[in-house]
């Protein structure tokens, strides 16, 4: 499952993004790829959503995706200053499995089995 986020990921957009992700992952895919290349602003609400999705735990602004383990991958986060700088300043960039683009991620996933 690949989801591209475009624009702001903040208090106003997180509820809609959360609802979309809940619907999109209803069948518990093995991988959820979130393309962050188009994100223009990442607030604490957006970070909370990503952390919750990555941990598979419900949080104030997060959702639980897993009945089967769904792995979260972020593409385009590194190289997007709006995302990379924010996550780096908080020490969270390495908390996520990241790849520069979808092709690189897919290649890496195929190699790992």
C-alpha positions as CSV (number, residue, x, y, z in Angstrom):
1,X,0.0,0.0,0.0
2,X,1.5,3.4,-1.0
3,X,0.0,6.6,0.2
4,X,1.3,10.1,-0.8
5,X,0.8,13.0,1.5
6,X,0.8,16.4,-0.2
7,X,0.7,19.7,1.6
8,X,0.5,20.2,5.4
9,X,0.4,17.4,7.9
10,X,-0.9,19.3,10.9
11,X,-3.7,19.6,13.4
12,X,-6.3,20.4,10.7
13,X,-5.3,17.6,8.2
14,X,-4.4,14.8,10.6
15,X,-8.0,13.7,11.3
16,X,-8.7,13.3,7.6
17,X,-5.3,11.6,7.0
18,X,-6.0,9.3,9.9
19,X,-9.4,8.3,8.6
20,X,-7.9,7.7,5.1
21,X,-5.1,5.5,6.5
22,X,-7.6,3.6,8.6
23,X,-9.7,2.9,5.5
24,X,-6.7,2.2,3.3
25,X,-5.2,-0.3,5.7
26,X,-8.4,-2.1,6.7
27,X,-7.1,-5.3,5.2
28,X,-3.8,-5.1,7.1
29,X,-1.2,-4.9,4.3
30,X,2.3,-6.2,5.1
31,X,3.8,-2.8,4.2
32,X,2.5,0.8,4.3
33,X,4.6,3.2,2.3
34,X,4.0,6.9,3.1
35,X,5.5,9.2,0.5
36,X,6.4,12.4,2.3
37,X,8.1,14.1,-0.7
38,X,5.1,16.5,-1.1
39,X,4.7,17.5,2.6
40,X,5.2,21.2,3.0
41,X,4.7,21.4,6.8
42,X,4.9,18.8,9.5
43,X,3.5,19.7,12.9
44,X,3.6,17.8,16.2
45,X,0.2,16.3,15.3
46,X,1.6,14.9,12.1
47,X,4.6,13.5,13.9
48,X,2.3,11.9,16.5
49,X,0.3,10.3,13.7
50,X,3.5,8.9,12.1
51,X,4.8,7.6,15.4
52,X,1.5,6.0,16.2
53,X,1.2,4.3,12.8
54,X,4.9,3.2,13.0
55,X,4.3,1.7,16.5
56,X,1.0,0.2,15.6
57,X,-0.5,1.8,18.8
58,X,-3.4,4.1,19.2
59,X,-2.3,7.6,20.4
60,X,-4.2,10.8,20.6
61,X,-3.7,11.5,16.9
62,X,-2.6,8.1,15.8
63,X,-4.3,4.9,14.7
64,X,-3.8,1.2,15.2
65,X,-3.2,-0.5,11.8
66,X,-2.3,-4.0,12.9
67,X,-4.1,-7.2,13.3
68,X,-1.3,-8.6,11.1
69,X,2.0,-6.7,11.4
70,X,2.1,-3.8,9.0
71,X,5.5,-2.2,8.5
72,X,5.6,1.5,8.0
73,X,8.1,2.9,5.5
74,X,8.6,6.6,4.7
75,X,9.9,7.6,1.3
76,X,10.9,11.1,0.4
77,X,11.3,12.2,4.0
78,X,15.1,12.5,3.7
79,X,15.7,15.3,1.2
80,X,12.5,17.1,2.0
81,X,13.6,19.9,4.3
82,X,10.1,20.3,5.8
83,X,10.2,16.7,7.0
84,X,13.8,15.8,7.4
85,X,14.7,18.9,9.5
86,X,11.7,18.5,11.8
87,X,12.3,14.8,12.4
88,X,16.1,15.3,12.8
89,X,15.7,18.1,15.3
90,X,13.6,15.8,17.4
91,X,15.9,12.8,17.0
92,X,13.2,10.9,15.2
93,X,14.5,10.5,11.7
94,X,16.2,7.2,12.5
95,X,13.0,6.0,14.3
96,X,11.5,5.4,10.8
97,X,12.4,3.1,8.0
98,X,13.2,5.6,5.3
99,X,14.2,5.4,1.6
100,X,14.9,8.2,-0.9
101,X,12.2,6.9,-3.3
102,X,9.8,4.1,-3.9
103,X,12.1,2.2,-6.4
104,X,14.9,2.1,-3.8
105,X,12.6,0.9,-1.1
106,X,11.0,-1.8,-3.3
107,X,14.5,-3.0,-4.3
108,X,15.6,-3.2,-0.7
109,X,12.4,-5.1,0.3
110,X,12.9,-7.6,-2.4
111,X,16.5,-8.2,-1.4
112,X,15.5,-8.8,2.2
113,X,12.8,-11.3,1.3
